[in-house]
Amino acid sequence: MTHSLVTPSPELLPWLEFAIRLIVTAALVVSATLAAERAGPLVGALIATLPISAGPAYVFVALEHDPSFIAEAALVSLAANAATLCFCLAYVVMAQKRGLAFSYLAAFAAWLVAAYLIHLFDWSIPAAIALNAIACAIALPIAQRFATDSMPRTRRRWYDVPFRTAIVAGFVSIVVAVSAHVGPAITGMLAIYPIVLSSLIVILQPRVGGVPTASLIAHGMFGTVGFATSMLVLHLMAPAFGSALGLSAALAICIGWNLLLLLLRRAR
């Protein structure tokens, strides 16, 4: 028996590696979103705003590019975090009285416009921090008004997991595939598109309504502060200490910030 019967050919190895990446990423995202639905709006939002979509995307891009590329992409992601706040705020407001299609399209349009405007500038660290500070000062007080603690129980449908797996796998494949052609700016922008929040919106609003779903998204807006901080740390650490250590520190910051939010909320 020859080894060719059990060993993939060299031509198939890149595709096999890519398939494994998609499967691992989709499993992480689907598991996190399922846990988010069971845990209520606060805990669910804190789970959903962990970098369970952006994180794997950055890891896979880091395997293809050097730390300077990752650092530059992270700076753009820091600025683009403001676009995520625009996405969330538009959805939270519209979902109070509008259906899924209108609410989500409004959120997507808000993100698209904000992302386009952000892409027009070359961002420095102070400018990106200032942009996030302004976005948070406007969006978070509004989000607080809609961040209630009610979430009706839902019954899972057979297509939930395949649907989420498909959209996450498609998203990550796009980010990794285009990163080699569009540079760090577009990569950093695409990597943090709120794909997990989008999954929760599309699944939950038809079942529980716009108001409870908006509550979960409103809670999640406070998690963007930790994510912005993690992107700043990744930008600073990747060139000096390497992408692996920078990504590990960024993940630790996101987890620590969300745990702090949970403790503060429960203390209140």
C-alpha angles and dihedrals in degrees: 000000000000126000091239088078093065105023120078115238117253089251091058098046096082090050092047091050091048092050091051090051092052093047093050093046094046091049091053094048096044092048091050095048092048089052090048092057092052097046101059130250099297100045091034092054092048090052093046093050094056110106093260091135102028092041098061090040090055092045092054092045089050089057089059102038141043126257093262090060090050092048092052092046090050091055090054090046089053091056092041090056084082088062089056089055089052090051093051095044093050091050095045092052097042096044092063090078108001134080129250099269096050094041096049095043089052090051092047092048091051091051093046094051093045093046092049092051091047091050091058093070136065102232127218122197095255092047093049091048091049091050091053092046091054093045092049093047090056102036106037098059088051091047091053090064092059100037100104126158101237122112120160117221114261134206114229119235125220093247097052098092097041090047094051092043091053097049094044094047090048092049096049092045090054093050094048094042097049096041091082091055108035103041132232097303097063090036091056090047096050095042093068101043103136096251095151093050088047090054092051092048094050093046101039108038096064089052107038102017135248100287098059091041091050088051091058092048091047090055089049093057090073089058090063089076090065091045092052089051091050091053090051090052092047091051091052099040104041098071094042102039105016134261095278095058092040092052091046091052091047091053092048091053093051092050093045094049094049091048089051091052090051093050093047093049093049091046089057 
